[in-house]
């Protein structure tokens, strides 16, 4: 919901060291309640590159693969993954 949306999206980008595009609902429910919206693009460091606070529209950002690779090299967290089998 509104209280955690930005925090959770930024956390996913940071923990996976990737760009995250989060599309959110926009507009109004049949009851008249407005949806939270807040679509955004977040970089691997958790920086919001573009945001659409409400309604319909487009978010645009450049993806820098060299930047992503340098972060993954300097903080190789993904190399420490463990696969759990049931």
NUTI-223578 format. One record per residue: y, x, z of N, C-alpha, C in turn. Coordinates in steps of 0.1 Angstrom, whole numbers, plus 5000, padded with zeros to 4 digits. Each point is the difference from the previous one (the first is absolute). Layout:
residues N
YXZYXZYXZ/...
end
This chain:
residues 86
498850085000501249925000501350095000/501149935001501350075000500150115010/499549995011500150105011499350134996/499050004993499250124997499850044986/500549924990499850034986500450144996/501350035002500550134996499250115007/499849995013499350115007498650024995/499349894997498650014995500050064986/500949964991500050064987500350155000/501050035008500450155001498850085006/499349945009498950075006498950024990/499749904992499050024989500350114991/501350014996500450114991499950145007/500450015012499950125007498550055003/499249915005498650045003499250034988/500349944988499350024988500750104991/501250045004500850104992500149954986/500449884998500149944987501249914999/500449974988501049904997499449865002/500749915007499549865002501049904995/499549914991500849894995499549885008/500949945007499649885008500849884995/499249914994500649884995499949895010/501149935003500049905010500449874994/499649895008500449874995501549985001/500549924991501449975000500249854997/501149955005500349864998499749915012/499749884998499949905011498749935000/499549975011498849925002500349854998/499149924998500249854998500849945012/499750065012500749955012501550045000/500450094991501450055000500250145007/498950055006500150135007500150114989/500950095001500250114991499050115004/499350064990499150115002500850125003/499350105007500750125004500450094988/499250004990500350094988499950155004/500950084996500150145003499050084992/499849984987499250094992500750135000/499250114999500550135000499150114994/500650114996499250124996500350115010/499050065005500150105011499350134995/500750115002499450134996499050055010/499350114997499050055009500550055014/501350025001500550045013500549885008/499949884994500449885007501449954997/500750074991501349964996500049884990/500849905003500149894991500950034989/499450004988500750034987500849894994/499449885001500749884995499549885008/500849905001499649885008500649884994/499349895001500549874996499949915012/501249985007499949935013499549854999/500349934989499649864999500049964986/499449894997500049944987499150084990/500249964987499350074990500850104993/499450114995500750114994499050114998/500650124998499350124996500450115010/499050085004500350135007499650114991/500850114999499750114991500250135008/499150094997500250145006499250104991/500450125000499350114993498950055009/498950034994498850055007500050154997/500150095011500050144998498650055005/499150034990498750055004500050145006/500950084996500150135005500450005015/500949915004500449985013498849955009/499349904994498849955007499050125002/499750084990499150115001500450105010/501450035001500450105010499949955014/500249875002499749945013498650015004/499149974991498650005002499550145003/500650104993499650145003500550055013/501349965004500550055013499449935012/499649874998499449925010498649954995/499050085000498749954994499249915008/500649895005499449905008498849934993/500149984987499049934993498750084999/500150135002498850095000499249985013/500549945010499449995013499349865001/499949934989499449865000498550025004/499549905006498649995004499549874994/498950004993499449884994498949965010/500149875005499149955009499049914992/498850025003498949914993499449915011/499749884996499449915009498550004999/
end
